[in-house]
Amino acid sequence: MNNKPDLRFKLVDALLLIMMALPVALGWFLKVAFVTPSEGIQITGASVFFTVHLPIQDLPVSEAQVNSWIVIISLFFLCLYITHGIRANVYTRRAVMAEWAVELVEGLVKSNMGEFFAGMAPFVAAILALSAFSSLMSLIGLFSPTSDLNIVAGWAILVFILITYYKMKCGPLHYLKSFAEPVPFLAPLNIISEVATPISMAFRHYGNILSGAVISVLVAEGLAGLSHILFGWLPGALGDFPFLRIGIPAVLSIYFDVFSGCLQAFIFAMLTMLYIGGAFSLEDYLARKKAKAKTKKA
């Protein structure tokens, strides 16, 4: 049997790659068209491309929102590209890569949340990929959505909704009783802790990514100034060339953009699994199901 890809298969592959790159090109176009370049050190939030006027409140469309959708769309076509042509009992490089990723995430979910939550693997994989690739956007010169608190706070609120949902699966009474554990007078602290969960998740992720970007910019500008002091006596363009910015900012970028970005994505996904898994009591849930079944039979 001939397993070599035919022309149609290659054309679909090329189309998927183009569709994966098009959103990035759109992001660059919007950046050039709407973001005014500045001189020197200027650390600001996401630039607002335009504002949609609505009856109740205007909706600003910023770099963070647009770049988030760029990551989502690009990841969608990346997944289609990786899974294109996968068939049973045919082991290609794509099939091995996809199988490895699925098994890795499923193993993480089962080890941290238990067999009951095996179906959460796609959600955890989406959180991991979305967070990691959002942070890596700074490598191609686009604003990282994880540097915007609004974006990360939205993810944290979604996780908080899931935490509350799985707590409520054991019954409203079980949910209310959880605030009085281990002793009732700790209820106010438990309520504060409940509300603080999405806040801490959002600020932890956002703060680490933003601080890395700030440090990288400050070091790069500092090296440029030091280079001018040390080599400013050189004639012509050599005196203005930032020799000390060669190499060192790249090393910082590897740590802050690549390592720290992927690490924070992993931490956010781990906290998501631990908070949701810890909020759900399987024993209480099964006991409640048995009680409901007995009531129906009666």
ZIVENJO-V318973 format. One record per helix or strand. SS is the DSSP state (H for helix, E for strand). FROM is the first residue (numbers start at 1). TO is the last residue. If there is no record, write none. Layout:
ss = <SS SS>
from = <FROM FROM>
to = <TO TO>
This chain:
ss = <H E E H E E H H H H H H H H H H>
from = <7 48 59 63 87 90 93 115 145 149 172 184 237 243 248 282>
to = <34 52 62 83 87 90 113 140 147 168 180 231 240 245 279 297>
